[in-house]
Amino acid sequence: MGFKYILFLIVLGLFFSGCSDGLSSDNMVNIGVLAPLDGSVYKSSEVMVKILNLSVNNINLNDGILGKQINLIFIDTKCSKKFGGLGAKELIEKYNIKFIIGGMCSSETLGASEFTNDNQVILISPSATSKYITDAGEYVYRLAVSDSLVAQSLAKLAIKNGHNKLAIYFEKTDFTESFRNDFVKVYAQLGGEFSVRGTFDKDDLDKLDSDVNNILNSDADSILFLTQSGSYYNDIISKFNLSGINLPIYTHEKITDAVATKNYEEYLSGANFGVVKSDKYSDKSVELINIVESFYGEGFTDKILFHFVASSYDIPNLLKYTIEKCNNFDSVCVKKNLDNLEDYSGYVGDISFDLNGDLNYPIFLQNFGGTDFESIK
């Protein structure tokens, strides 16, 4: 299906692509990865995949898991629910995989969950935030926080700021629709009203011009703006700026993506967003930054939200920890260890899961200020 490759992580610390029959051997264990492998689909995935590779490589340099080297089998799932399902099915049926890392997007994670639960396969995502993942099944975990909680907090902030007439503009994906719906529900309950609503269609730029004019000529006092793609985010912000739209913006963590904000940092200054924020300046975080940037170069960890840097590095180590507590690769046993996780300190911070496999973690509301972010009290 689509573009697929199998990546071997060699003890020398170099990454090589190659071919394999995918079967586990006496000295190797296969772990699947579901992710968009084309950076134009989801730029952040490229960074997370590289960090994931580095994490696994470092585990392999230190005797792997139970003495076995980890072999990652990648499937390109294109941020798509359909391809997420097909990818999980292939990993399970062809490679007898019991542990899958991914997806990087909510849609592919939801698609994969339809196959992982029935087959008792652990599915753990570093970055999928859709609220629907909460109910995706007992074998589904994530080191990200439900965007539902972020959206609700952001809606309350909009009302608190006196913004009662909202324009909504978003790229239509599972993630953005979920976020929008939860924002809208709380915003309306608190007395907020809606001026105009529009959806971005990358194949219809004339519609984008029309949508921007509708917002410009509306009575909106603020705007909720969401995309999954950093490049689309940048394209739309460019149109907002050129058209003269100058409304307070409410958005999500995509605003921390340098691709999304390039050349428009000043225009976006003061935009409000909610985020799950790992402490980038703690001693442990600095340690991780040094590990990653000593391999990929200075500034590499600035390319995506730092929480996703940390979660991508943490997941292979978390699997190693929970597998070795079982002293075998039984996914049912590993699930029990994940469910009862205590005193496990990762680079994202202390890691534990609620009854639905969601990460227990606080939410922060912030203002955008170019390269800096100010917490909202």
Secondary structure, DSSP 4 states (H G I P E B T S, - for coil): --SEEEEEE-TTS-EEEE------BTTEEEEEEEE--STTT-HHHHHHHHHHHHHHHHHHHTTTBTTBEEEEEEEE-TT-HHHHHHHHHHHHHHH--SEEEE-SSHHHHHHHHHHHTTTT-EEEESS---GGGGGS-TTEEESS--HHHHHHHHHHHHHHTT--EEEEEEE-SHHHHHHHHHHHHHHHHTT-EEEEEEEE-TT-HHHHHHHHHHHHTS--SEEEEE-S-HHHHHHHHHHHHHHT----EEE-GGGG-HHHHTT-HHHHTT-EEEE----TTSHHHHHHHHHHHHHH-TTGGGSS-HHHHHHHHHHHHHHHHHHHHHTS--HHHHHHHHHT--SEEETTEEE-B-TTS-B----EEEEEETTEEEE--
